[in-house]
Amino acid sequence: MSKKIAIVGAGPGGLATAIRLAGLGYQVQIFEAAERIGGRMRGLEVDSYAFDTGPTILQLPHLYEELFQEAGLNFADYVQLKRLEPYTRIRFWDGTQLDLTSDLGAFKTQLANLRSDLPLAFERWYTEHIRKYQLGYKPYLGSPVRSLLGYLRWNEIVSLVSFRPWESLYQHFWRFFQDERLVYALSYPSKYLGMHPTVAASVFSLIPFLEFAQGVWHPLGGFRALAQGLGKAAQDLGVQIHLNCPVHQVWIEQGQTRGIELAGGERLNFDAVVINADFGYAIRHLLPTSARGRYTDRKLNQMQFSCSTFMLYLGINRRYEDLPHHQIYLSEQIRRRDRPWVDDSALDETDPPIYVCNPTIIDPSNAPDGHSTLYVLVPIPNTSYAVDWDIKQKSYQDFILKRLSLLGYDNIEQHIVTQRCYTASTWRDDYLVHLGAVFNLSHNWSQLGPFRPPIRSENISGLYWIGGAVHPGSGLLTILEATRSAAGFINQDFPLT
């Protein structure tokens, strides 16, 4: 007999979980409060311009292909991907730049221009990471989390100790390169794990390796199209998606999930419920107090959450064909190891790092002919720190627009047709993200693996979590891996007969 599963939230994690469960034969319904699917990936349209609002980097396309294949579908029938080469340009505090690319020969040529011994150092690093990926990805990122004792397997410890897992990401890259430009260029993804490279675990060196080895990709039509493709696949498998349908609370009795209660008061029975809403928000608003377990307000206040982001979505009356798809300016501030620079606890109003996505050069469908869209991101404090955005927003917006010249966008103000701005308050209030911390829980040692919230609720039967807060962490590729674990747990707990 088939089992009924409710998924609260139609973000990428909820959609992928629905595909996996429907492919196994479960009856799945998704309940989404917004008017469209995608969560933070749902995008934004302003006049004739279309913007991605969430992720802009796609890694490991084979994870999407496997997701669809396991459900009897072909990913290419729903989403088209384009590989980016080079995939990111890094501009440094000293005026030099580096193009990250999967063309390793071209990359080593650039390294030789920085210092003659760097190409050989990179070869050593890359060779080590082939082995690190083979030994570490599947057991630690591609598998369900174990108990703390479960990680104390002697054969794994012996294999992994040579990678010095006790090192920080900064120490790891410094050991190979002794050049802070390269160290910070390769460790910058730690910012999106909510951490500075000097306190991030070196296990995350796998992220730049995977980009070198397997590329960085862009879905044609943007990540909005990826969300729509996931939704269409889910519906083709029989999943029902209810839009503009907020859930008031998960219906729980005596430690057992019974279903969901909608905002209008109607209760619907389900065998299990998967929550794909932001963890901090959902714990406080979607569960009865008695069902929160150890995640009390006090516990949440003790947990470390990521930075937020200041976002500008710009519709521009010209194209920037000579500038790359992804570009990052790394300021001198990233080299500082004191507060507030190391933990984003204060707003940087002098020299912040800046990321710009310029997708129209390869995907012109998002703007009128001859025009383009730009996606501008600046890390800022989350709302636990005192920044009054009602006062600061306009002046900070003007400040960031002027600084875009550092990335080649000169006099950008003269070319803006339309614009939207998001702050930490926007993420908190409009997208229901706890503290506006868009990268969710930080990935420090006390919040990794068995120390992150579990996918399978530890105190409520039939309740599951999916998203950036659970193992293996935030980011599309890790959330896709988590959906595999979630579907496996549900299949164990509610087998189809």
Buried (B, 14 or more C-beta within 10 A) or exposed (E): EEBBBBBBBBBBBBBBBBBBBBBBEBBBBBBBBBEBBBBBBBBBEBEEBBBBBBBBBBBBBEBBBBBBEBBEBEBEEBBBBEBBBBBBBBBBBEEEBBBBBBEBEEBBEBBBEBBEEBBEBBEEBBEBBEEBBEBBBEBBBBBBBBEEEEBEEEEBEEBBEEBEBEBBBBBBBBBBBEBBBBBBBBBBBBBBBBBBBBBBBBBBBBBBBBBBBBBBBBBBBBBBBBBBBBBBBBBBBEBEBBBEBBBBBBBBEEEEBBBBBBEEEEEBEBBBBBBBBBBBBBBBBBBEEEBBBEBEEEEBEEBBBBBBBBBBBBBBBEBBEEBBBBBBBBBEBBBEEEEBBBBBBBBBEEBBBBBBBBBBBEBBEBBEEEBBBBBBBBBBBBBBBEBEBEEBBEEBBEBBBEBBEBBBBEEBEEBBBBBBBBBBBBBBEEBBBBBBBBBBBBBBEEBBBEBBBBBBBEBBEBBBBBBBBBBBBBBBBBBBBBBBBBBBBBBEBBEEE
